[in-house]
Amino acid sequence: MKRLLLFILPILLIVAVGFTIFGIMQIRFTEERLMDDLQKKARAVDESIEFSARNILLNNDLKSANRLVESFQKRERLQGCVIYDKDGNILAITERISGWKDKEKSYLAEVSVNKASRGSLEKFGDSSVYSYILPVMDDEKNILGMVEVIYDTSYVFTTLTSLWRRLSILLITLLVLIVLIMLLIQRQIFILPVLRLTEWFQRFQKGDTGSLQPIKEKGELGKLACEVEQVALNLRVARKVVTERAVERFEKEELWTQEKLKDLVRARLGDNSLFVVSNREPYMHQVDENTGATNCIRPASGVVTAVDPVMRACGGTWIAHGAGNADKKFVNSKDKLGVPPRDINYILRRVWLSKEEEAGYYYGFSNEGLWPLCHLTHTRPVFRESDWKMYKTVNQKFADAVLEELPHKPAFVFIQDYHFTLLPRMIKEKRPDVTVALFWHIPWPTPESFSTCPYQNEILEGMLACDLIGFHVQSHCNNFLDTANRLLESRVDTERFSVVQSGKETFIRAFPISVDGSFDAKGENADQSAVQRVKDEYDLNSKIVALGVDRIDYTKGIPEKMLAVERFLEKYPHYKRKFVLLQLGAPSRTHIKRYHELVGEIDELVERINWKYKDDIWKPIIYLKRHFSLDEIKPFYALADICIVSSLHDGMNLVAKEYISSRIDLTGTLMLSRFTGASRELSDAILINPYSIEEFADLIQTAVNMPIEEKKKRMEIMRKIVSENNIYRWAGNIITELTSLRKA
């Protein structure tokens, strides 16, 4: 629209200015012509009565003078007549203009002296009249008197006003016609060709290459289109070659790497696009309140930690809530940007939510309802009808965004977590050809627990629109199958591990999630200078450091961890001044009352334990409460003698696997809660029950005193597990399962 205005406005301005100048000239010409005609008429009238006026003045016949001036009473435009003697005194005046006698007439002396006629516009009351005065002389050219006729000029101004009105209407009509013609021309010359090209490019971008027709545009635009068409053809050919070679490489490689995952995607997905949907975005732009600078950060999220390496390898589009306070400044007109910022591998599409939507959908139903429902931490779930309505609204908003991005050909949509239980059905209703998978990152509760949710049927029906639902461990799969069997009219196939509902089969599988597992291969370890810097800053030299890296959540067992440290120091006092718990805590969901209370609870616990044990040179707990990026955490992983993961209930827990991946020297000990999904794989960790503070404290002492040979042996086994069952294998297994479902 802005460009259209820039195109049309100069033309309209030139026409308007030119027409206005023409109008002014036309008005002046008409005015001059009308006044000239008026002057001629007035002179003719004066000259026609000059003879009669001479006789009247010679004979001083006032009676005849009055008859003469009254003869003008009934004329329409000729207002009246005045007869003066040679001294300028009025002898007779038309009654209609009797007020003229009171007007000052300095021009009478001028006419008497010059003995010449005079015509001019004069003010009479509130109007303007035309006065023409003629001297009356005898045969010797002596002044006998004067005759003045007064003409009404209102018709002149009425004529000019009417002319101005007609010219204005003509100008407006002309401008409207010009705009319409320009719009028509622009549509035919510019818009329609661009729309045809845009449609062609959209079809190409969405993979609908089979229905593409050759571009037939002519002129310079046609030349550009032909060049782009050739590039598109080359891309299709190159993509086919890359896919064929990827199949060959994939079949040869054994260890799962980023390159192998890329080859799998090219071999199995081909031209089909991969779309990831999550609430948390992988990269967010945030303005630093202290410096005012805008930073691009990775939020603290297990989903981001796991899925970002997959998207870097596979490419595609990640659709997520744009929650950063500067996010809108960095997207294009389609709310997209390339990420990661300095090494673009995939597209991030941001979806905007209002404060009300975020409060109801995210903080309300998702995290006050579903989150505590799925975690066995004795926190009561809260279900509000208003939150549920907002949850449905936001799911529909994300569905609209996904449908807008989907290509014409079948694609793969990979939905993350409990925020989008209704999304699969919304997508499938519009695009049944799309393959949809949902990965549930948190535990799935028992049927008895899940039945407390008032919206259980809608949630289950929404999820069962998926082709595949993944969980971390088999027990969560079993719980889901039992839930569907008991609460929904469906058929559970225990041999195929699937649920059939309304003729639609959904497969349920366990896919233990992991991390990259190749810090050393990529040279991403914390350097020793950074490690030493952290040790010096927090006075950790010669200390036994136990590390906790958690989002501040009541499921993470942070208070239990601190109580265990307190009990450990009570039972083994010789570790005072030698042992430190370094707890990194990322604030989360502080709008929710339970989380706000947890923050206060942890703060009080840290203060109490430190007050109990600290002296001038040592305190047992160092609590750092802020968001840490992966690069910031690496030095802490490297210096920690022990990593304590004390979750009360967890889907998998990637901190444990990140810690293992970082220990290239095979040192370090992992203490892992029995209630995490990771404990099924990492059995060589020291497994703890965070509810048993006494046992927890004793196991800290076991970890501290573990011989170095045993530490290395355990770490070597766990590193091999994480390296082989890395995030690329996790993604590869899911993609392989999805493609097999499509073929079936």
C-alpha positions in Angstrom: 0.0 0.0 0.0 2.8 2.4 0.8 4.5 1.8 -2.5 1.2 2.3 -4.3 0.8 5.7 -2.6 4.3 6.7 -3.6 3.5 5.7 -7.2 0.1 7.5 -7.4 0.5 10.6 -5.1 3.0 12.4 -7.3 0.7 12.0 -10.4 -2.3 13.2 -8.4 -0.3 16.1 -7.0 0.8 17.3 -10.5 -2.7 17.0 -11.9 -4.3 18.8 -8.9 -1.8 21.7 -9.1 -2.1 22.0 -12.9 -5.8 21.9 -12.8 -6.0 24.4 -9.9 -3.8 26.9 -11.9 -6.0 26.4 -14.9 -9.1 27.0 -12.7 -7.7 30.2 -11.3 -6.9 31.5 -14.8 -10.4 30.5 -16.0 -12.1 32.3 -13.1 -10.1 35.5 -13.6 -10.9 35.5 -17.3 -14.6 34.9 -16.6 -14.6 37.7 -14.0 -12.9 40.1 -16.3 -15.4 39.3 -19.1 -18.4 39.7 -16.9 -17.2 43.0 -15.5 -16.5 44.3 -19.0 -20.0 43.4 -20.1 -21.4 45.2 -17.0 -19.4 48.3 -17.8 -20.6 48.4 -21.4 -24.2 47.9 -20.2 -23.9 50.7 -17.7 -22.4 53.1 -20.2 -25.1 52.3 -22.7 -27.8 53.1 -20.1 -26.1 56.3 -19.0 -25.7 57.5 -22.6 -29.4 56.6 -23.4 -30.7 58.8 -20.7 -28.1 61.6 -21.1 -30.4 63.7 -23.5 -33.3 63.5 -21.1 -31.1 64.4 -18.1 -29.8 67.5 -20.0 -33.3 68.8 -20.5 -34.2 68.1 -16.9 -31.0 69.9 -15.7 -31.5 72.9 -18.1 -35.1 73.3 -17.1 -34.6 72.3 -13.5 -37.6 70.0 -14.0 -37.6 68.0 -10.8 -40.9 66.3 -11.6 -39.5 64.8 -14.8 -36.3 63.9 -12.9 -38.2 61.8 -10.4 -40.2 60.1 -13.2 -36.9 59.2 -14.9 -35.2 57.7 -11.9 -38.3 55.8 -10.8 -38.4 54.1 -14.2 -35.5 52.0 -12.9 -37.4 50.7 -9.9 -38.6 47.6 -11.6 -35.5 46.6 -13.4 -33.9 43.3 -12.1 -30.1 43.8 -12.1 -30.2 47.6 -12.6 -30.7 48.7 -9.0 -31.4 52.4 -9.7 -30.4 55.8 -11.0 -29.3 59.0 -9.4 -29.3 62.6 -11.0 -26.9 65.1 -9.5 -26.6 68.9 -10.2 -23.3 70.4 -11.1 -22.4 70.7 -7.4 -23.0 67.1 -6.7 -26.3 67.5 -4.9 -28.9 64.8 -5.5 -31.9 66.0 -7.5 -33.6 62.6 -7.8 -32.8 59.0 -6.8 -34.6 55.7 -7.3 -36.4 54.8 -4.1 -34.9 51.2 -4.0 -31.5 52.7 -3.5 -32.5 55.7 -1.3 -29.8 54.7 1.1 -27.2 55.7 -1.5 -27.7 59.4 -0.6 -26.0 58.7 2.7 -22.9 57.3 1.1 -19.8 59.4 0.8 -19.0 60.1 -2.9 -15.6 61.7 -3.2 -15.5 60.6 -6.8 -18.2 63.2 -7.8 -15.7 66.0 -7.6 -13.2 64.0 -9.7 -15.9 63.5 -12.5 -16.9 67.1 -12.4 -13.3 68.4 -12.7 -12.2 65.8 -15.3 -15.5 65.9 -17.3 -15.0 62.2 -17.9 -17.2 59.2 -17.1 -16.2 56.8 -14.3 -17.1 53.1 -13.5 -16.1 51.2 -10.3 -17.2 48.6 -7.8 -18.6 50.3 -4.7 -19.6 49.0 -1.3 -23.4 49.4 -0.6 -24.5 48.0 2.7 -23.4 44.4 3.0 -23.1 43.9 -0.7 -21.1 45.2 -3.6 -22.5 47.1 -6.6 -21.2 48.6 -9.8 -21.5 52.4 -10.1 -21.2 54.1 -13.5 -21.4 58.0 -13.5 -21.6 60.1 -16.6 -21.2 64.0 -16.7 -24.0 65.9 -18.4 -22.8 69.0 -20.3 -24.3 71.8 -22.4 -23.2 72.7 -25.9 -20.3 74.8 -24.6 -19.1 71.8 -22.6 -20.0 73.2 -19.3 -21.1 70.8 -16.5 -24.8 70.8 -16.0 -24.8 67.8 -13.6 -24.2 64.1 -13.5 -26.2 60.9 -14.0 -25.2 57.7 -12.1 -26.6 54.2 -12.6 -26.1 51.5 -10.0 -25.9 47.8 -11.1 -26.3 44.7 -8.8 -23.1 42.6 -9.1 -24.3 39.6 -7.1 -25.0 37.6 -10.3 -21.3 38.0 -11.2 -20.1 36.4 -7.9 -22.9 33.7 -8.2 -21.6 32.9 -11.7 -18.0 32.7 -10.4 -19.0 30.5 -7.5 -20.9 28.1 -9.7 -17.9 28.0 -12.0 -15.6 27.2 -9.1 -18.0 24.4 -8.0 -18.1 22.8 -11.4 -14.3 23.0 -11.7 -13.9 21.3 -8.3 -16.3 18.5 -9.2 -14.5 18.0 -12.4 -11.1 18.0 -10.6 -12.3 15.4 -8.0 -13.8 13.2 -10.8 -10.6 13.5 -12.7 -8.5 12.5 -9.7 -10.8 9.5 -8.9 -10.6 8.3 -12.5 -6.8 8.6 -12.5 -6.6 6.6 -9.2 -8.9 3.9 -10.7 -7.0 3.8 -13.9 -3.6 3.6 -12.1 -4.9 0.8 -9.8 -6.1 -1.1 -12.8 -2.8 -0.5 -14.6 -0.8 -1.5 -11.6 -2.9 -4.6 -11.1 -2.4 -5.7 -14.7 1.2 -4.7 -15.0 2.6 -5.4 -11.5 0.2 -7.1 -9.1 -1.1 -10.0 -11.2 2.3 -11.1 -12.5 3.8 -10.9 -8.9 0.8 -12.9 -7.6 1.4 -15.5 -10.2 5.1 -15.7 -9.3 4.3 -15.7 -5.6 1.9 -18.6 -6.1 4.5 -20.4 -8.1 7.2 -19.9 -5.4 4.8 -21.0 -2.6 4.0 -24.2 -4.5 7.7 -24.8 -5.0 8.5 -24.0 -1.4 5.8 -26.4 -0.1 7.0 -29.1 -2.4 4.1 -29.2 -4.8 6.4 -29.4 -7.7 4.2 -31.9 -9.7 1.6 -29.3 -10.5 4.0 -26.5 -11.3 3.5 -25.0 -14.8 6.3 -23.1 -16.7 6.4 -19.4 -15.9 5.1 -17.5 -18.9 5.7 -13.9 -17.8 7.2 -11.5 -20.4 9.5 -8.5 -20.2 12.1 -7.9 -17.5 9.9 -9.6 -14.8 9.7 -12.6 -17.0 13.4 -12.8 -17.4 13.9 -12.7 -13.7 11.2 -15.4 -13.3 12.9 -17.7 -15.8 16.2 -17.4 -14.0 14.5 -18.3 -10.7 12.8 -21.2 -12.4 16.1 -22.5 -13.5 17.5 -22.2 -10.0 14.5 -24.1 -8.7 15.0 -26.9 -11.2 18.7 -27.2 -10.2 17.7 -27.4 -6.6 15.3 -30.2 -7.3 17.9 -32.1 -9.1 20.6 -31.4 -6.4 18.1 -32.5 -3.7 17.5 -35.8 -5.4 21.3 -36.5 -5.8 21.9 -35.6 -2.1 19.1 -37.9 -1.0 20.5 -40.8 -3.0 24.0 -40.3 -1.6 22.5 -39.9 1.9 20.9 -43.3 1.7 24.3 -44.9 0.8 26.1 -43.2 3.7 23.3 -44.0 6.2 23.5 -47.7 5.4 27.3 -47.7 6.0 27.6 -45.8 9.3 27.0 -47.6 12.6 27.5 -44.9 15.3 24.8 -42.3 15.5 26.2 -38.8 14.7 24.8 -35.6 13.5 25.8 -36.5 10.0 24.1 -39.9 10.2 20.9 -38.2 11.4 21.1 -35.8 8.4 21.5 -38.7 6.1 18.5 -40.5 7.7 16.4 -37.4 7.2 17.4 -37.1 3.6 16.9 -40.8 2.9 13.6 -41.3 4.8 11.9 -37.9 4.6 13.2 -36.8 1.1 11.4 -33.6 0.1 9.0 -33.8 3.1 9.5 -31.2 5.7 10.0 -31.6 9.4 8.0 -29.3 11.8 8.6 -29.2 15.6 6.0 -27.6 17.9 6.8 -26.7 21.5 5.8 -24.0 24.0 9.4 -23.1 24.8 11.4 -21.5 21.9 15.0 -22.6 21.4 16.3 -19.1 21.2 14.8 -16.0 22.7 15.8 -12.3 22.5 15.8 -10.6 25.8 16.7 -7.0 26.8 19.1 -6.8 29.7 17.4 -4.5 32.3 20.8 -3.3 33.6 22.7 -2.6 30.4 19.8 -2.1 27.9 21.5 -4.5 25.5 19.6 -7.2 23.6 20.9 -10.8 24.1 19.9 -14.0 22.3 19.8 -16.7 25.0 18.8 -20.4 25.1 16.1 -20.9 27.8 16.5 -23.4 30.5 14.5 -26.3 29.1 15.0 -30.0 28.7 13.1 -29.8 25.4 15.4 -27.2 24.0 18.5 -29.1 25.2 17.3 -32.3 23.4 15.6 -31.0 20.3 17.9 -28.2 19.2 20.7 -30.5 18.1 18.1 -32.5 16.2 16.9 -29.5 14.3 20.5 -28.3 13.6 21.0 -31.7 12.0 17.7 -32.0 10.2 16.7 -28.5 9.4 13.0 -27.7 9.1 10.8 -25.3 11.0 10.4 -25.0 14.8 7.1 -23.3 15.9 7.1 -22.0 19.4 5.8 -19.2 21.7 7.8 -16.0 21.3 8.2 -15.1 25.0 11.3 -12.8 24.9 10.6 -9.1 25.4 12.6 -8.3 22.3 11.5 -11.2 20.1 9.3 -9.2 17.8 12.2 -7.0 16.7 14.1 -9.9 15.1 11.4 -11.7 13.0 10.4 -11.0 9.4 6.9 -10.2 8.2 5.9 -13.9 8.6 7.2 -13.9 12.3 10.2 -16.1 11.3 13.9 -16.0 11.7 16.9 -18.2 11.1 18.6 -19.9 14.1 21.0 -20.4 15.7 22.0 -16.7 15.2 25.6 -17.1 14.0 25.1 -20.5 12.4 21.7 -20.8 10.8 20.5 -24.3 10.4 16.7 -24.1 10.7 13.8 -21.7 10.9 12.1 -20.5 14.1 8.4 -19.4 13.7 7.2 -17.4 16.7 3.6 -17.4 17.8 2.5 -14.5 19.9 0.3 -14.9 23.0 -1.5 -12.3 25.0 -0.9 -12.0 28.8 -4.4 -13.5 29.3 -3.6 -16.5 27.0 -0.3 -17.2 28.6 -1.8 -17.0 32.1 -4.6 -19.4 31.3 -3.0 -21.8 28.9 0.6 -22.0 30.3 0.6 -21.0 34.0 -3.0 -22.2 34.6 -4.0 -25.4 32.9 -0.6 -26.7 31.8 1.4 -26.0 35.0 -1.2 -25.8 37.7 -3.2 -28.6 36.2 -1.4 -31.2 34.0 2.1 -30.8 35.5 1.2 -31.7 39.1 -1.3 -34.3 37.8 1.6 -36.2 36.1 4.2 -35.8 38.8 3.9 -37.8 42.0 5.0 -35.0 44.3 1.9 -34.6 46.4 1.0 -31.2 44.9 -2.7 -30.9 44.2 -3.6 -30.1 40.6 -5.9 -27.1 40.0 -8.4 -27.2 37.1 -10.3 -24.1 36.2 -12.9 -23.9 33.3 -11.4 -20.5 32.2 -7.9 -22.0 32.0 -9.3 -24.9 30.0 -11.0 -22.6 27.5 -7.8 -20.6 27.1 -5.8 -23.8 26.7 -8.1 -24.8 23.8 -7.8 -21.3 22.2 -4.0 -21.4 22.3 -3.9 -24.9 20.9 -6.0 -23.7 18.0 -3.7 -20.7 17.5 -0.7 -23.1 17.2 -2.7 -25.4 14.9 -3.4 -22.4 12.6 0.3 -21.6 12.5 1.3 -25.2 11.7 -1.3 -25.5 8.9 -0.1 -22.2 7.4 3.5 -23.6 7.3 2.7 -27.1 6.0 3.6 -28.0 2.4 1.1 -29.4 0.0 2.8 -32.8 0.2 2.7 -35.0 3.3 4.9 -33.7 6.1 6.0 -34.7 9.6 4.8 -32.7 12.6 6.7 -33.5 15.9 4.8 -32.0 18.9 6.5 -31.6 22.2 4.9 -32.2 25.6 1.8 -31.7 27.6 1.1 -28.1 26.3 -0.5 -29.4 23.1 -2.7 -32.4 23.8 -5.5 -31.0 21.5 -3.2 -30.0 18.7 -2.9 -33.4 16.9 -6.6 -33.6 16.3 -6.8 -30.0 15.1 -4.1 -30.6 12.6 -5.5 -34.0 11.4 -9.0 -32.6 10.9 -7.5 -30.2 8.2 -4.6 -32.3 7.0 -5.2 -36.0 7.5 -2.3 -36.8 5.1 0.2 -35.3 7.6 2.1 -37.7 9.9 1.9 -36.4 13.5 4.0 -37.5 16.5 3.8 -36.4 20.1 6.6 -36.8 22.6 5.6 -36.6 26.2 8.6 -35.3 28.2 7.1 -35.8 31.6 5.8 -39.0 33.3 2.3 -40.3 32.5 0.2 -41.0 35.6 -1.8 -44.0 36.5 -5.4 -44.3 35.2 -6.7 -43.5 38.8 -4.7 -40.3 38.9 -5.5 -39.2 35.4 -9.2 -39.8 36.0 -9.3 -36.8 38.3 -8.9 -34.5 35.3 -12.3 -33.1 34.3 -11.3 -33.0 30.6 -9.8 -36.4 30.4 -11.8 -37.6 27.3 -11.0 -34.5 25.2 -7.3 -34.8 26.1 -7.1 -38.5 25.3 -9.0 -38.1 22.0 -6.8 -35.2 21.0 -3.6 -37.2 21.7 -4.9 -40.3 19.9 -5.2 -38.3 16.7 -1.4 -38.8 16.5 0.2 -41.6 14.5 2.8 -42.0 17.2 3.1 -41.1 20.9 6.5 -41.4 22.6 7.4 -41.6 26.2 10.7 -41.8 28.0 10.3 -45.2 29.6 8.1 -48.3 29.1 6.3 -47.8 32.4 4.9 -44.5 31.1 3.8 -46.3 27.9 2.0 -48.9 30.0 0.3 -46.3 32.1 -1.0 -44.5 29.0 -2.3 -47.8 27.5 -4.1 -48.6 30.8 -5.5 -45.1 30.9 -6.9 -45.3 27.3 -8.3 -48.7 28.0 -10.1 -47.7 31.2 -11.3 -44.2 30.5 -12.0 -44.2 26.8 -14.0 -46.3 24.4 -11.1 -47.8 22.5 -9.3 -51.0 21.8 -5.8 -51.6 23.1 -3.6 -53.9 21.0 -1.0 -55.3 23.4 1.0 -57.0 20.7 1.3 -54.0 18.5 1.4 -51.6 21.5 -1.2 -49.4 19.9 -4.6 -47.8 20.7 -7.4 -48.0 18.1 -10.1 -45.3 18.6 -12.8 -44.4 16.1 -10.9 -46.5 13.5 -7.7 -44.6 14.0 -4.6 -46.5 15.2 -2.0 -44.7 17.4 1.3 -46.4 18.2 2.8 -46.0 21.7 6.6 -46.3 22.0 9.3 -45.7 24.5 12.1 -43.5 23.2 14.6 -42.6 26.1 15.8 -39.1 25.3 19.4 -38.1 25.6 21.9 -35.3 24.8 24.5 -34.7 22.1 27.0 -36.9 24.0 30.0 -35.6 21.9 31.3 -32.5 23.8 34.9 -33.7 23.3 34.5 -34.5 19.6 33.3 -31.0 18.9 35.8 -29.3 21.2 33.1 -27.8 23.4 34.6 -28.6 26.8 35.2 -25.9 29.3 38.8 -24.7 29.1 40.9 -24.9 32.2 41.2 -21.1 32.5 37.3 -20.9 32.7 37.3 -23.7 35.3 40.0 -22.0 37.4 38.2 -18.7 37.2 35.0 -20.2 38.7 37.1 -21.9 41.4 38.7 -18.7 42.4 35.5 -16.7 42.3 33.7 -19.0 44.7 36.7 -20.2 46.7 36.5 -23.8 45.6 40.2 -24.7 45.4 41.0 -27.8 47.4 37.2 -28.3 48.1 35.1 -31.3 47.4 32.4 -29.8 45.1 28.9 -31.4 44.7 27.0 -29.7 41.9 23.3 -29.3 41.5 21.9 -27.9 38.2 18.1 -27.6 38.3 15.2 -25.5 37.2 13.6 -24.3 40.5 10.7 -26.7 40.5 9.0 -28.7 43.3 9.7 -31.9 41.3 13.5 -31.5 41.4 14.0 -32.3 45.0 16.2 -29.2 45.8 15.1 -28.9 49.4 15.7 -32.6 49.9 19.2 -32.3 48.5 20.0 -29.5 50.9 18.6 -31.4 53.9 20.8 -34.3 52.9 23.9 -32.1 52.8 23.0 -30.8 56.2 22.6 -34.3 57.6 25.8 -35.4 55.9 27.8 -32.6 57.7 26.1 -33.6 61.0 27.0 -37.3 60.6 30.5 -36.6 59.1 31.7 -33.4 60.7 35.3 -33.9 59.5 34.1 -32.7 56.0 33.4 -29.3 57.3 35.4 -26.7 55.4 36.1 -29.4 52.8 32.7 -30.0 51.2 30.6 -27.5 49.3 27.2 -27.9 47.5 27.2 -25.6 44.5 23.5 -25.3 43.5 22.6 -23.6 40.2 18.9 -22.7 40.2 17.0 -21.3 37.2 13.9 -19.4 38.3 10.7 -20.8 36.7 7.0 -20.1 36.7 7.2 -17.7 39.6 3.7 -16.4 38.8 2.4 -19.6 40.3 1.9 -19.6 44.0 3.5 -23.0 44.7 6.6 -22.0 42.8 6.8 -18.7 44.6 6.5 -20.5 47.9 9.3 -22.9 46.8 11.7 -20.0 46.1 11.1 -18.7 49.6 11.5 -22.2 51.1 14.8 -22.8 49.4 16.1 -19.3 50.3 15.3 -19.9 54.0 16.8 -23.4 53.9 20.1 -22.1 52.4 20.2 -19.3 54.9 19.6 -21.6 57.9 22.1 -24.3 56.9 24.8 -21.7 56.0 24.2 -19.9 59.3 24.5 -23.2 61.2 27.8 -24.2 59.7 29.6 -21.3 58.0 32.6 -19.5 59.4 34.8 -16.7 58.1 36.3 -18.7 55.3 33.6 -21.3 54.4 29.9 -21.9 53.9 28.5 -25.3 52.9 26.0 -24.2 50.3 26.6 -21.7 47.4 23.3 -21.0 45.8 23.3 -19.2 42.4 19.8 -18.3 41.4 19.7 -17.2 37.8 19.5 -18.6 34.3 22.8 -20.2 33.0 23.6 -20.9 29.4 25.2 -24.2 28.4 28.5 -22.5 27.9 28.3 -21.0 31.4 27.4 -24.4 32.9 30.3 -26.3 31.3 33.0 -25.0 33.8 30.8 -26.1 36.7 30.4 -29.6 35.2 34.2 -29.8 34.7 35.1 -28.8 38.3 32.4 -30.8 40.1 33.5 -34.0 41.9 29.9 -35.1 42.3 26.8 -34.2 40.4 23.6 -34.7 42.4 20.3 -35.2 40.6 17.6 -35.6 43.3 14.3 -35.3 41.3 11.3 -36.6 43.2 9.7 -37.7 39.9 11.1 -37.0 36.4 10.6 -38.1 32.8 14.3 -38.6 32.0 16.6 -35.8 33.3 19.2 -34.6 30.9 21.4 -32.9 33.4 22.7 -36.3 34.5 23.6 -37.1 30.9 25.2 -33.7 30.2 27.4 -34.2 33.3 28.5 -37.6 32.0 29.2 -36.2 28.5 31.4 -33.5 30.0 33.6 -35.9 32.0 36.3 -36.7 29.4 38.8 -37.6 32.1 36.4 -40.2 33.5 36.5 -38.7 36.9 33.4 -37.4 38.8 30.5 -39.3 40.4 26.9 -39.1 39.5 24.3 -39.4 42.2 20.9 -40.0 40.5 17.4 -40.3 41.9 15.7 -43.6 41.4 12.6 -41.7 40.3 14.1 -40.4 37.1 13.8 -42.1 33.7 17.6 -41.8 33.4 18.1 -44.2 36.3 16.9 -47.1 34.0 19.9 -46.6 31.7 22.5 -45.2 34.1 22.6 -48.0 36.6 26.3 -47.3 37.4 25.4 -44.0 39.0 24.8 -44.0 42.8 21.1 -44.4 42.9 19.4 -42.5 45.7 15.9 -42.1 47.3 15.6 -38.3 47.8 12.8 -38.9 50.3 15.2 -40.8 52.6 17.4 -38.1 54.0 19.4 -40.5 56.2 20.3 -42.8 53.3 20.9 -39.8 51.0 23.5 -38.4 53.5 25.2 -41.7 53.7 25.4 -42.0 49.9 27.0 -38.6 49.7 29.7 -39.9 52.0 30.0 -43.0 49.7 30.4 -40.8 46.6 33.1 -38.6 48.4 35.1 -41.7 49.4 34.7 -43.7 46.2 38.1 -45.0 44.9 39.3 -43.3 41.7 39.5 -46.6 39.9 35.8 -47.3 40.6 34.8 -43.8 39.6 36.6 -44.2 36.2 35.0 -47.6 35.6 31.5 -46.4 36.4 32.0 -43.2 34.3 33.4 -45.1 31.4 30.4 -47.4 31.2 27.9 -44.5 31.5 29.8 -42.4 28.9 29.6 -45.3 26.5 25.8 -45.6 27.1 25.2 -41.9 26.6 27.5 -41.8 23.5 25.8 -44.7 21.8 22.2 -43.8 22.9 22.6 -40.1 22.1 20.1 -37.5 21.0 20.7 -38.4 17.3 19.8 -42.1 17.9 16.7 -40.9 19.8 15.6 -38.7 16.9 16.6 -41.4 14.4 14.5 -44.0 16.1 11.5 -41.7 16.1 11.9 -40.7 12.4 12.4 -44.4 11.5 9.3 -45.3 13.3 7.3 -42.4 11.7 8.4 -43.4 8.2 7.6 -47.0 8.8 4.1 -46.0 9.9 3.7 -43.9 6.7 4.6 -46.9 4.6 2.3 -49.2 6.6 
